Structures are given as C-alpha cells and as structure tokens.
Amino acid sequence: MEELITILTIFVLALFVGFEVIAKVPPLLHTPLMSGSNAISGITLIGALISAGSKYTLLTTILGLVAVTFATINVVGGFLVTHRMLGMFKRKG
C-alpha cells in the first residue's frame, strides 16, 4: 500500500510540473517543442509496449494497452500537426 501511495504521489506531481512547463511555452516555440515531444512519446510508446507485454498482472496489461493507445495517438497526431505546420512555410508556385 505504501508503494501505491508513492507512485500516485509521483504521478500527481508529474501532472502539476508538466502542466506548468507546457503552460509557460510561448506560441513561437510550440512547433519545435512539438517535434521534441514526439521523440519523447516514442520512448513512452516503447515503455507502454513493454508494460502491456509483460503480463505481470491483468491490471498492468490493461494499463499498458491504454498507454500504447494514447502514446500512439500522441505520436501520430504530433507528426501530422508538425507536417501541417511545416507545409505552411513551403513556397507556393
């Protein structure tokens, strides 16, 4: 039970820190940071795949599957947004 409380505390603190960091980013830096976050999401996807495939418990498998789904959506969506933003800078001719 003590381990669960520690993990939940770290998760909540990560939520607060992540929100504060993202909220302070100026719009001009959004696209370059989006590309960097895609790489981080790729690492998250690998961790989620390991968690889903470990079959430690049913809960870890389900949470791993949810994490794989969300990380995949994040990576694909991030690359689509970045591609669209870069398309705005192409010369029309």
BELQUIVEN-V297833 format. One record per residue. N is the residue number from 1. RES is the residue in three letters. SS is DSSP state (~ for helix, > for strand, _ for the rest). OMEGA is omega in whole degrees, -180 to 180 (999 if undefined). Layout:
n=N res=RES ss=SS omega=OMEGA
n=N res=RES ss=SS omega=OMEGA
This chain:
n=1 res=MET ss=_ omega=179
n=2 res=GLU ss=~ omega=178
n=3 res=GLU ss=~ omega=179
n=4 res=LEU ss=~ omega=179
n=5 res=ILE ss=~ omega=178
n=6 res=THR ss=~ omega=-179
n=7 res=ILE ss=~ omega=179
n=8 res=LEU ss=~ omega=177
n=9 res=THR ss=~ omega=178
n=10 res=ILE ss=~ omega=180
n=11 res=PHE ss=~ omega=-179
n=12 res=VAL ss=~ omega=177
n=13 res=LEU ss=~ omega=177
n=14 res=ALA ss=~ omega=176
n=15 res=LEU ss=~ omega=-179
n=16 res=PHE ss=~ omega=-179
n=17 res=VAL ss=~ omega=179
n=18 res=GLY ss=~ omega=179
n=19 res=PHE ss=~ omega=-180
n=20 res=GLU ss=~ omega=180
n=21 res=VAL ss=~ omega=-178
n=22 res=ILE ss=~ omega=-178
n=23 res=ALA ss=~ omega=-177
n=24 res=LYS ss=_ omega=-179
n=25 res=VAL ss=_ omega=177
n=26 res=PRO ss=_ omega=-178
n=27 res=PRO ss=~ omega=-179
n=28 res=LEU ss=~ omega=-178
n=29 res=LEU ss=~ omega=-174
n=30 res=HIS ss=~ omega=-176
n=31 res=THR ss=~ omega=177
n=32 res=PRO ss=~ omega=178
n=33 res=LEU ss=~ omega=178
n=34 res=MET ss=~ omega=178
n=35 res=SER ss=~ omega=178
n=36 res=GLY ss=~ omega=180
n=37 res=SER ss=~ omega=175
n=38 res=ASN ss=~ omega=178
n=39 res=ALA ss=~ omega=178
n=40 res=ILE ss=~ omega=178
n=41 res=SER ss=~ omega=175
n=42 res=GLY ss=~ omega=176
n=43 res=ILE ss=~ omega=176
n=44 res=THR ss=~ omega=179
n=45 res=LEU ss=~ omega=178
n=46 res=ILE ss=~ omega=177
n=47 res=GLY ss=~ omega=179
n=48 res=ALA ss=~ omega=177
n=49 res=LEU ss=~ omega=178
n=50 res=ILE ss=~ omega=180
n=51 res=SER ss=~ omega=-179
n=52 res=ALA ss=~ omega=-177
n=53 res=GLY ss=~ omega=-176
n=54 res=SER ss=~ omega=-179
n=55 res=LYS ss=_ omega=178
n=56 res=TYR ss=_ omega=172
n=57 res=THR ss=_ omega=177
n=58 res=LEU ss=~ omega=180
n=59 res=LEU ss=~ omega=180
n=60 res=THR ss=~ omega=178
n=61 res=THR ss=~ omega=-180
n=62 res=ILE ss=~ omega=179
n=63 res=LEU ss=~ omega=176
n=64 res=GLY ss=~ omega=178
n=65 res=LEU ss=~ omega=177
n=66 res=VAL ss=~ omega=179
n=67 res=ALA ss=~ omega=177
n=68 res=VAL ss=~ omega=-180
n=69 res=THR ss=~ omega=-178
n=70 res=PHE ss=~ omega=179
n=71 res=ALA ss=~ omega=178
n=72 res=THR ss=~ omega=177
n=73 res=ILE ss=~ omega=-179
n=74 res=ASN ss=~ omega=-180
n=75 res=VAL ss=~ omega=-178
n=76 res=VAL ss=~ omega=179
n=77 res=GLY ss=~ omega=179
n=78 res=GLY ss=~ omega=178
n=79 res=PHE ss=~ omega=178
n=80 res=LEU ss=~ omega=179
n=81 res=VAL ss=~ omega=179
n=82 res=THR ss=~ omega=178
n=83 res=HIS ss=~ omega=-180
n=84 res=ARG ss=~ omega=179
n=85 res=MET ss=~ omega=178
n=86 res=LEU ss=~ omega=176
n=87 res=GLY ss=~ omega=179
n=88 res=MET ss=_ omega=-178
n=89 res=PHE ss=_ omega=179
n=90 res=LYS ss=_ omega=178
n=91 res=ARG ss=_ omega=176
n=92 res=LYS ss=_ omega=-177
n=93 res=GLY ss=_ omega=999
